[in-house]
Amino acid sequence: EVERLAALWTTALEALGRLLGDPAAGGHTPGDFPLVQVDQPEIDALEARAPLADLLPLSPLQAGLYFLTGFGAEGDGPDVYTTQTV
C-alpha cells in the first residue's frame, strides 16, 4: 500500500512539473489582488486585453473623475474639469 501511495504521489508531482512549463496553465485568481474586489470572470477579461501585474484601487482623484463621468453620459452634461475663458 505504501508503494502504491508513493507511485501516485510521484505521478501527481510529475504532472505538476509538466504544468510549470506550460504558459497556458494557471493564471491569476481573485486572491492575488487583495486590494480590490474582483471576480474570476473580470480577471479573465482583463488578462485577455493585456497581461496583469497587479490591480490597484482608484485614487481619490480617479474615483472622483469616474463618478463625474456619470453626469455627462450623453455628452451634454457639464464638464467640471474643462473651463473656457473669454
N, C-alpha and C positions, 0 to 999 in steps of 0.2 A: 504494500500500500504506500509506503514511503517513496519507493521508486516511481510509482505512478504519479504521485503528487509532485515529485521533483521534475518529471518529464513534462507535466502540464505547466509547471512554473517556468521551465525553460522555454517551452513553446510560446507562452504569453510574453516573456521578455524578448524573444526573437521578433515577435510581431510588433512590439513596441519599438524595437530598434529599426525595423523597416519603416515604420511611420515617421521616425525622426528625419529620414532623408527625403520624405515626400512633402514638397512645398504646399500641396493642397490639403494636407492633413492638419487638423486642429484649427486654431484661429482664436480670436478674442471672444470673451464671454462678458456678460454684464459685471461680473466680479472684478474684471480687470480695470474698470473705470469707477472707482468708489465715490468720486466727487460729483457724479451726475446720475440721474435716474434714466436709464436706457434699457430697452429690452433687446433680445437677440435679433428679431427682425430688423430693428433700427440699426444695429451694429452691422448686420449683413449688408443692408442697403448702403451704409456709409462706406464700407470696405469695397463694395462694388464700384464706387466712384473713385476712391483713392486709398492707398494703404494708410492704416491708422497707426499713430504712435501713442497718442493719448487723447482723451476727451476731457475738456475742462468746462466748468460753468461759465456763463456770461459774466463779464464785469458789470458793475452798476451802470456805467455809461452805455455799454452794449445792450443791457436789458432795457434801459430807457428808450434807446433808439428803436429797438424791436417793438416795444409797447406802442410807441408813437406811430409806427407804420400802419397800425390798425385804424387810425383816424383818417388816413387818406388812401384807403384801399382802392377807390375808384380813380385816384389821381386828381380829384377835385378838392380834397381836404387841405387844410393849411399845413404847410411845411414849416415847423417852428425852428428848423436849423438853417433855413435859407432866408436871407434878408435882401431887400432891394432898396438901394438908396438912390435918390434923385438929386 
